[in-house]
Every structure is written in structure tokens, then in C-alpha cells.
Amino acid sequence: MISFIQWSQGGVVLDAALTEVVNAFGADCGTLSRVWLNKGGSRVAARADTRDQTISRPLFLSFTNDVIGPFASKPKKGVVFSLKDHGKPVNEFSAVVLDWISHRKLHDILFVCLDNQGCEIDFLELHFAKGLEPGWREAIETIAPEISEIYRNRRAGLITEALSRQSVTTIQRAVNDAPLMSLENPAGLTRAEWRVCVLISRGLSQQSIGSELEIGPATVRTHLKHIYGKTGMENFHMLARRLVSIEEREALHGRHNQARA
């Protein structure tokens, strides 16, 4: 908590403060992320992982949108949600979420609502690889309102700076290094955006994508705009060239094989 308070006043970087929080709660890893309801997406401001990343896949994305579903649109500040108790039914999880839970052998994920500004909600996300000790979750729920208050009283500009730093460095590097259609989903595509990319990889035009998904041209353009922003692609032709590459097709083919297994 001391490190988190220091961050709120600009004393330490957010990643360092989050690492202390993750360790204090006995979590395996965690993120602090911002969810935009009007965009249907999210972006990670900070991440912390206690595992040796040379032998275990590191935490890269926020799973808030994928896991807690309708709860994402109406949480109160300081409220804690659990994947096990409040999440979507497991059969509604995306392949990306299921693969992550299996890979890290997760017992539960807790989501703490730090701030809710309507269409813009900030979450602390804690991943636990083993069962919580008796009373531990209740302790987190007790202290969550205090964490939320510290967060909301932070010095202006700290989250904007953190989001910008993560976007420009770690996130973009991962997008460049990994196939967009891999299980890691490095660009953080939503389910709708993923479907658009799958159709592009099959050679469909913007008009054909709209017909296939039964959505209008404006909706297709909106999805593409978000995809461009997340992937660093400048236009449809650049995105299409990447998605029809051998690397992307192999990543998507492997994903479908795992989903059928």
C-alpha cells in the first residue's frame, strides 16, 4: 500500500507500485487497465508478473472485458468481482481466455473496480494460480475501497502517462513480434474485431465483411478504425497483406485446431 500511495503522488512508477500490490495480495500476476465501453476494448496501463518469464508465458493483456461481461458496465468503485463467482459461463469464454487460464493453471481472477467514469472504467486485475487462503478474499474486499480512494486521489496525468508509455513500447513491440491472430491476441482485439480480421484473412472485401456479419458499412469502418489503432496498420490494404501472410494463417489455423481439440 505504501508503494501505491507513493505512486499516486508521483513518487514511483506504476509498474513498481503494482508489483508491490501483487506481491502483498499473494497473486501470481496482475494488471491495471482502462476499459472503454463505447469502444468495446481496453488498454493496460501497468502489469506485474511474479513468475520467471523465461519458462512461463507472461501476462500481457487485461481480461476484464472477456471475463466479467455485463458487470463491466455497472461496477461501483471499490467493488471486487471474481471470475469464479461473477464471470460469464465458461463456455462463453474466448479461446484466448481459456488458453491463458489453462497455461497458468489459474484458480481465480479478482477484478477490483478502481474508478468508474461511465464509459471509462479502471480495473485492478489479480490472477491467482492457487486457491486463496480462508478469509483472504474477504480481506481484499475490505481493503479494495481504500485502494480505489487512493487511486482516485492520484496526481493528475499519471494514468494517461502510463497508458501512453505502455502503448508506445511494450504493446507495440508485442504486436510487431507476434502474429495478430495468435492465441496471445497481442493487439487486444475484441471478439467482433477478431471476426473481421478472420474474414479479411480469407480475402473478403469491406463490403463482403458487412454482408457476412450482417452489419452496415459504418460499423465495418468503426471496427477497422479500432483495429488499425491497435495493430499500427495504416489502411485496409496494409492490414490485409499482413493477415494473409503465412505466419498469420499458421497462427489462426493452430488456434482453430486447439479449439476443436
Sequence and secondary structure as in RCSB ss.txt:
>XXXX:A:sequence
MISFIQWSQGGVVLDAALTEVVNAFGADCGTLSRVWLNKGGSRVAARADTRDQTISRPLFLSFTNDVIGPFASKP
KKGVVFSLKDHGKPVNEFSAVVLDWISHRKLHDILFVCLDNQGCEIDFLELHFAKGLEPGWREAIETIAPEISEI
YRNRRAGLITEALSRQSVTTIQRAVNDAPLMSLENPAGLTRAEWRVCVLISRGLSQQSIGSELEIGPATVRTHLK
HIYGKTGMENFHMLARRLVSIEEREALHGRHNQARA
>XXXX:A:secstr
 HHHHHHHTTSS HHHHHHHHHHHHT SEEEEEEEETTTTEEEEEEEEE S TTTS    S  HHHHHGGGGGS 
 TT EEEHHHHS  GGGS HHHHHHHHHHT SEEEEEEEEE SSEEEEEEEEESS   TTHHHHHHHHHHHHHHH
HHTS TTHHHHHHHHHIIIIIHHHHHHS TTSTT TT   HHHHHHHHHHHTT  HHHHHHHHT  HHHHHHHHH
HHHHHHT  SHHHHHHHHTSHHHHHHHHHHHHHHH 
